[in-house]
């Protein structure tokens, strides 16, 4: 299978129709007090995400993947460029977006049900309605029987399922996932990837995932966006994943799948090696 790559530098058809997420020439920088200068993490990043599709962003450590995701969430300002959803600019957090972070950050004094309902309560829902909606999401992620448990009584994978249920409960248009499985062992991570795929298919949300794992990105995504090494990282490749759906776990071991993973690695290995060398010198 041939992997086709392209780098989007202008708004695509989806952005023009206002039907999806558009990141156009976005630069993100921070002021570093001790240097009295601005540090540019991301430089002129551009890509489009069609509504209802699953996109992963990969790249070396320190390339600004999570920073870019937070900008899409409205949590981090960008210095230039534009981020829009269905044609409307994104500059602040909104109910149309929900973030699943690496750490579940569940409230230890709340049950699983009350944690899943927490976001809804923050949006002004009454407790009964918030818990009704939370129960629906717990059923979706397979945790209905654990609704009255507390976080310390759950495994890491189960805690992250609660985190996903909490994000989905507010019914966002876009689900933003910041390396949600990075703290899990490889076997649990693979299982959770399958669960995420099932949930995404059931909800038809637009999903943007940050991950270091090329195989995870390929298995889950319609498109993989590859960032160069930072600082001043740019979108180096945009790779469509033409593996068809639905996808079963056995796909991960197929020659076709492994070929796509190898092709993306070959496209990006120079950036990873550059980042590793810089880290070693640091």
N, C-alpha and C positions, 0 to 999 in steps of 0.2 A: 504493500500500500504506500502510495506517495503522499507525503505530508506537504501540503501547500502552505506557504507563509505569506503574510502581507503585513505591512505596518500602516495603520490608519493615521493620517495626518490632517484630514479634513472630516467634517461631519458626513456621516453616511446616510443612506436612504431612511433608515429607521429614525435617526435624529431629526431629519427634515420633516418626517410625518408626525413627530412628537409622540411616538408610541413606545419609546424605550428610554434607557439610560445612556446619556452621552457625556463622555469626558473629553474635553476639547482643549488641547494646548495648556494643560494644567501644570503649574509650577507651585511647589510648596516649600517654604523656607522658615527657619527659626532664627531668632536672635540669640546668639551665644554671648552671655554677659562677659565671661572672662576673656573672650577674644574681641569683644566690642565689634562684632561683625555678624552678618547674616550667613547662616549655613543653609544651602539649598539641597534639600533631600531628594526632591523629584523635579525634573526639568522637562516641561512641555510634553506631558503624557497625553496621548489621545487614543481612545478606543470607544466602541459602541457596544451596548448590550441590548439585544432585542428583548422586548417584553415577554416574560415567561420562559426565558432561556437560562441556562446554567453556565456561568463563566468563572474560570479560576485564574488567579493572578499568581505567578510564581517568579522566583528570582533569588539571588544570593542573599544571605543574611546582611542586613543593613542597607538594602536597596530601596527601602521606603514603601514596601508592600502594605504594611499595616497603616502607615501614615496616609497613604492614598485611600485606603478603605475608610478611615476615619473622616477624611475630607468628604467622601461620598455620603457618609452618615451625617455630615454637618457638624461634626465635633472638632474639626481642625480647619482653620481658614486657609485659603489658597491665595498665593501672591498674584497670580495672573491666570488667564484662561477662564473656562466656564464648565460647570457640571450642571446638567439638566436632567429632569425626569419628566417624560411626556411633554417636553418643551418648556417646563417651568424650572427656573434656576434653583439650585440647592445651595443654600448658604448657612442654614441653621438646622438643628435636628427637627424631624417631623414624624408624625404618626405613620406616614407611608413607608418608613424605614425602621427596621429593627436589627440590632447588632447582637451576635452571639460571640462572646470573647473567649480567649483561651481558657481562662479560669471561670468556672461556673458562677462564682461569687454568690452562692445561695445564702440566704439569711438563716443562721443555725437555729434560731428560736422559732422559725416557721416550719410547718409541715410542708411536704412536697406540694400538696394542693395549694396552700397559702403562698408558697413561693411562685408557683405557676400563675397565680392570680395577681401577683404584686404589680406588674406593669399595668394591668387593667385598672387597678385601684388608683395608680398614679395618673391615669387618664380620666378619673372621675367616675368610674363605674361603681355602682353600689355593690356591697360585698356579695350578695346573693347572685347577682348577674355575673360578677367577676368569677366567682367559683363555678358557676354553671359552664361558662366558656372555658375555664381552666380544666375542668373535668373532661371536656371534649378533646382538648389538646393532649392531656395525659393519656387518654385512650389512643389517640393517634400515634403517640410515641411509645406505646406499650407499657405504660406505668400506672394504669388505673388501680391495680391492686396494691400499689405503694403510696396511695394518696395521703394516708395518715402517718407515714414514716417521716423521720427527720433526716436532713442531709448526711449526718455522720453515720447513718444506718445504710447508706447507699454506696455502691462502687463508683469509681471515677466515671465510667461510661454511663451509668444511670444518672449521676449528677448532671452530666452534660446533656442528657435527654431532657431533664427538667429545664435546663437552661434554654434548650431549643423550644420546648413547650411554652415557656414564658414569653419568648420572642414571638412565636406564632399566635399566641393568644390575643395580641392586639391587632391581628389581621393586617400586617403590613403588606405593601405592594412588593417591597424589596427586602430580601433576607440577606444580611451582610454577615459573613462568617469569618472571623479572624483566627485562623489556625485552631479550630475548636477541638481537634483531636491530638494536639501535639504532646499532651501530658499522658496519653494512653499508651499501653504496650501495643506492639505491632498487630497482634491477633485481634485485640479489642478494637483497635483503630480500623481494621479492615471491616469488622462487623458493623461498626458505627457508620462507616462510609456507605455500606449497603442500606442501613436504616435511613440515613440522610437522603439517599436517592429515592427510597420508597416514599418518604415524607414529601419531598419536593414534587414527585410525580402526582401525589394525592392532592397537593395544595395549589399547584400551578403557579407558584410564586416565581418572581425573578430572583435568581440567587447569584451572589458574588462571593467566592471563596478565596481566602488567602491560605496558601500552603507551600511548604518546602518540598513536598513529595510529588514528583512528576507523575508517578503511576496513579496516585490518588486523583490528581488533576485530570488525567486522561480518562479514568474510569467514570468520573462524575460529570464531566463537562461537555458542552456543545462547542466551546471555544476556550483555548488557553492563551492568556496574555503573558508574555515573558518580558520582565524588566531587566535592564542591564545592571551591572554592579554599581553601587553608590559610592560616593555622593553624586548628585546631579544625574540620577538614573533616568533613563528614557525607556519608552516602549520599544523593545528590540525586535520582537516578533509577535504576530497574532496568528495562532494556529487553529484552524477549524478541525474538530475531531469528528470524522465521518465513520463512526463505528456502529451507528444505528441504535435504536432503543426498542423495547426495554433491554437493560443490561443485567446479566446474571453474574454472580461472583466468579464463575468459571471463566468468564471472559478475560480476567486478569492473567490467566495462564496460557492464553491462546497466542500463537505466533503473530497474528495480526495485531493484537494489543501490544505485545512486547516490541514489535517493530515500530509502532508509533512512539512508545516511550523512548526507545533508542534514538529515533530521529530527532525528537525534541531535545534529548540530552546532547546530541551532536551539534545541534543548533546553538545551544546555550553554554556548553562546557567551558568556553573561554571566559565567560563572565564569572562562573563559579570558581574557576582556578585563580582568576584575578582577585576575587574577594578573599579566598583562602590565603593567598600570598600576602595581601595587605594585612590580614589579621595576624599572620605569623610575624610580620615585620613590626606590628604594633606591640 
